[in-house]
Amino acid sequence: MGDSITEGFGLGNDSAIFYPTALNEYLGPAYSVLNKGVTSSCVIDHEIDGEVMGLPYVRQPRYTEAIAAQGDIYVIMLGTNDASDGYNPDTKKKEPLFNMIKQKEFFIPSYQTIINDVRKAVPKAKIFLVTPIPIMKCLWPKHQERYLAKLLPMIRHLARENKTYFIDLHKEFLLLPIEQLENLYQPDGLHPNVVGAQVIASIIAGFIKAKH
């Protein structure tokens, strides 16, 4: 479950190089990984004057499909699109319906809804909450690492309070030398390239194997 990083944005039409497929390869034939990522989706599910902010993941068909799949394991990596102030370079203004970080108080309750829905559908499922990868110098200035820094402790808090597994992918990426880190991204500075997707899959697979 996730956003464009999970869905495979910018990697073309070959799903074999997307991180969920690579994850399946690392885990082996005993597993069947489903990709339920939705590009541009966010955690926050909030309305302003009756208009929905951003693209809440819980309102997308793939979210419903993910819950209905009755998986043994749920890997949730969301938050990148919540680390946005909605700045539009053309108008040089922040668009209120996409200024997600301004409404960050809704991040925890919205994320809690996702956890609750998974647990209601599959009480025995193992849930892994994963922090997003760092935001580099992004092509789209609305996405900023300093905003993501405000959300990371919230994800850790949710994992602790809900007694889920926690994977600090953000920290794992930052442990790499800067030259190596930069080489894991597409030119937009937000999405992983093919090598980056492999690294994400490798790290997550390691945590899953240790706990399952």
N, C-alpha and C positions, 0 to 999 in steps of 0.2 A: 504494500500500500504506500503510495507516495505521489510525488509531482512529476515534473518533466525529467528530473534526474533518473527517476525509476522508469518512466515510460520510454526514455531513450532519445530525447530531443537532440537534433543535430547530428545523429549518427547514421542517418539514412534509413533505408527500408529493411535492412538486414537485422532482424531481431536477434540473431545469433550473437551479435556483439553488444547487446544491451546488458546492463548489469544483472537483471534477474536471470537471464539465460546463462550468463557466466557463473552466477551463484549456483545454479542447478548443476553445472559441470563440476564445480568444486565440491559440492555435496555428494554427488554420485547418483546412480540410477535408483537408489531407494527413495529418492525425493522427487517431487514434481512441483516445480516453482511456477506460480501464476503471476504474470505481470499485470497489476491493477493500478499502474501509475496514470495520472491525468495531468497533462501539461497545464501550467499556470494555476493549479489548484493550491488552496491554502487551508490552514487549520481553522482560522477564525470564521465563524458562521454568525454574521451579525448584519442587521439592516439599519439603514439611515433613512428616515422618512419613508419607510416602505420599500426602499431599494436595497437590494442585496449587495454587500461589499465583496469585491474580488470574485473569486470562483471557489466557493467552499467545497472541499472534497466530499463532505457528507451529502451533498446534493447531486453528486454525479452518479450516473448509472454504474460505473465501475466500482464505486463504493458499495453499492447494493450487491453487486456480483461478488465482491470480495467477502462480504459477510455471509452470503448464501453458499459460498464454496465450502463452508464448514472445515476450514483448514486445521491441521494439527499445530501449525506454527504461523504466527502473524508477525511480519517484519514491517514496522511503520516508520517511514522516514519522511517527515513533513516539516515545514517551517521556513524554507527558503523564500517562499512568496509572501510570508508574513513579515519578513525582514525587509519591508519596502515602504517607502513614504509616498508612492504614487506620483513622483515627479515626472512631469511631461516636458521634455526638452523643447518641444514646439511652442507651447504656451508659457514655458518657464514657470509653471505653477504645479502645486501638488493637487492631484485629483482626489477629492474627499472619499470617493467610493473605492479607491485603491491605496489610500493612506492607511495601510494595515497596522503599521507600528503605532500609530496614534491610538488605536483601539486594542492595544496589547493586553488590556485587562480581560479581554474575552478569549485570550489564547488558551489559558488553562481550562476553563469550563468547556470550551469547544473541543479541545483534545480529550477531555474526560469523557465526552459523549462518544467519541470513537472507541475508547477503551471499554466503556460500558456496553456498547453495541456488540463488540467482539465477544465479551465475556457472557453476555446474555445468550448469544447464538451458539457459542462453543465454550462452555464453562471450563473445560479442561485444556483448552488451547494455550500454548506457550506464546507469550507476547514479548517481542523485542522492540523497545523504543530506541530509535537511532537518531543521533543528532545529525543535522545536515553538514555537508562538506563546507569548508570556508568559502566565503565570497571574496574573490580576488578583485583586481581592478576591473569592474564590470562594464561591459558595453552599455548597459542600461543603468544610469546613475541612481535610479530609484532603489536598486538593490544595494545594500551596504552592509559590510561586515560588522560595523558598530551597532547596527540594529539587531543583527543575528546574535550578537553577544548578550543582548537583553533577554533573548528567548531561550538560550541554551540552559541556564539554570532552571527554567520552568520545566523543561523536558526531563532534566535530572530529578526534579522534585516530583513530577508525575510518576516516574518510574519507581521512586522510593515509596511514595504514598500508596501506589497500587500494587507494589511488590511484583513488578514486571522485571524482565531482564533489561539491561541498559547497555547500549553500545555507543561509546563516545567517538564516533567516526571523525568528528571535527578535530578532536585532540590527536587522533591517530594520524591524520593528514598533516597537522602542524608539527609533528615529530620528524617529518621528512625534511631534508635539506631544501632550501628555497628553490634551487635550480630544478631539483627533482619534482617538487610540488608544482611548480609552474608548468612543467611538461605533462601534467595530468589533466590539463584543462583545454577546452576548445578556445578559440580566439575571443569568445565573448566573456571569458573570465568568470563564468557562472556554472557552466555545464562541463561534466567530465568528457574527455575524449575516450577513444577505445581503450587506451592503456589505463586511464583513470577509472573506467567502468570495471576493468579487471581487478584493480586494486580494491575498489569498494567491495566487489564480490568476494575477494579473498579474505578481507578483514571480517566481513559479516559471517562468512562460512566458518571461519575459525571459532567465532563465538558460539555459533549454533552447534557445531560439533562438540564443543566443550560442555554444552548444557543439554543436549538431546541424545 
